[in-house]
């Protein structure tokens, strides 16, 4: 048995620590669907099976998010096969108008490559460390740092561009003709 397997994992404590974060992870990807609790439970079941088989994990939290990622992708593939139509225009119009900067940030984030979006989400929404993100995604830690840096730089640049464009437009519209 390796050194990792010799270190016991308290699944109850781990559930108290990570259960809410995993529910949020699945909810952000799939909406407030009924099966979120089942997906969280499946993450812990897979971890428990691995531990019972005598295999250790360096970071149980990162391992759980890795399982969550795979379960999420499987769920998205299943849902794509039975996709429902988009919201009608009148329902979209009734949603609250958020801050335009928030809309712009969401647009920029949505335009990022999938891996960069996922790294941003794991880092800022789920507060995973660089090492935990690297383990979760199966990437070298340097790649995680680089992708996060480039995503943040692009986000900052585009938001600054938008602010400059927005302030120029507002100055022109307030000038007398």
JOSUL-V112612 format. One record per residue. N is the residue number from 1. RES is the residue in one letter. OMEGA is omega in radians with two decimals (NA if undefined). Layout:
n = (N:N)
res = (RES:RES)
omega = (OMEGA:OMEGA)
This chain:
n = (1:2:3:4:5:6:7:8:9:10:11:12:13:14:15:16:17:18:19:20:21:22:23:24:25:26:27:28:29:30:31:32:33:34:35:36:37:38:39:40:41:42:43:44:45:46:47:48:49:50:51:52:53:54:55:56:57:58:59:60:61:62:63:64:65:66:67:68:69:70:71:72:73:74:75:76:77:78:79:80:81:82:83:84:85:86:87:88:89:90:91:92:93:94:95:96:97:98:99:100:101:102:103:104:105:106:107:108:109:110:111:112:113:114:115:116:117:118:119:120:121:122:123:124:125:126:127:128:129:130:131:132:133:134:135:136:137:138:139:140:141:142:143:144:145:146:147:148:149:150:151:152:153:154:155:156:157:158:159:160:161:162:163:164:165:166:167:168:169:170:171:172:173:174:175:176:177)
res = (X:X:X:X:X:X:X:X:X:X:X:X:X:X:X:X:X:X:X:X:X:X:X:X:X:X:X:X:X:X:X:X:X:X:X:X:X:X:X:X:X:X:X:X:X:X:X:X:X:X:X:X:X:X:X:X:X:X:X:X:X:X:X:X:X:X:X:X:X:X:X:X:X:X:X:X:X:X:X:X:X:X:X:X:X:X:X:X:X:X:X:X:X:X:X:X:X:X:X:X:X:X:X:X:X:X:X:X:X:X:X:X:X:X:X:X:X:X:X:X:X:X:X:X:X:X:X:X:X:X:X:X:X:X:X:X:X:X:X:X:X:X:X:X:X:X:X:X:X:X:X:X:X:X:X:X:X:X:X:X:X:X:X:X:X:X:X:X:X:X:X:X:X:X:X:X:X)
omega = (-3.14:-3.10:-3.11:-3.11:-3.12:-3.13:-3.11:3.10:3.10:-3.07:3.12:3.13:3.13:3.10:3.12:-3.12:-2.96:-3.05:-3.13:3.13:3.12:3.08:3.11:3.12:-3.13:-3.13:3.13:-3.12:-3.00:-3.08:-3.11:-3.12:-3.13:-2.99:-3.11:3.14:3.10:3.12:3.10:3.13:3.14:3.08:-3.12:3.09:3.13:3.08:-3.14:3.11:3.13:-3.14:3.14:3.13:3.10:3.12:3.11:3.06:-3.12:-3.14:-3.13:3.13:3.13:3.12:3.11:3.13:3.04:3.07:-3.14:3.13:-3.14:3.10:-3.14:3.12:3.10:3.13:3.13:3.10:3.11:-3.11:3.13:3.13:3.13:-3.06:3.09:-3.12:3.12:3.12:3.06:-3.11:-3.11:3.08:3.12:-3.12:-3.10:3.10:-3.11:3.10:3.13:3.09:-3.13:3.11:3.11:3.09:3.14:3.12:3.12:3.12:3.14:3.14:3.13:-3.13:3.13:3.03:-3.07:-3.09:3.11:3.09:-3.11:3.10:3.09:-3.12:-3.12:-3.10:-2.98:3.11:-3.05:3.02:3.06:3.08:3.09:-3.13:3.12:3.10:3.13:3.12:-3.13:-3.05:-3.13:-3.11:2.98:-3.10:3.10:3.11:3.10:3.14:-3.12:-3.12:3.12:3.12:-3.12:3.11:-3.14:3.14:3.13:3.11:3.14:-3.11:-3.10:3.11:3.08:3.08:-3.12:3.11:3.11:3.13:-3.14:-3.13:3.09:3.13:-3.11:3.10:3.14:-3.10:3.13:3.11:3.10:-3.11:NA)
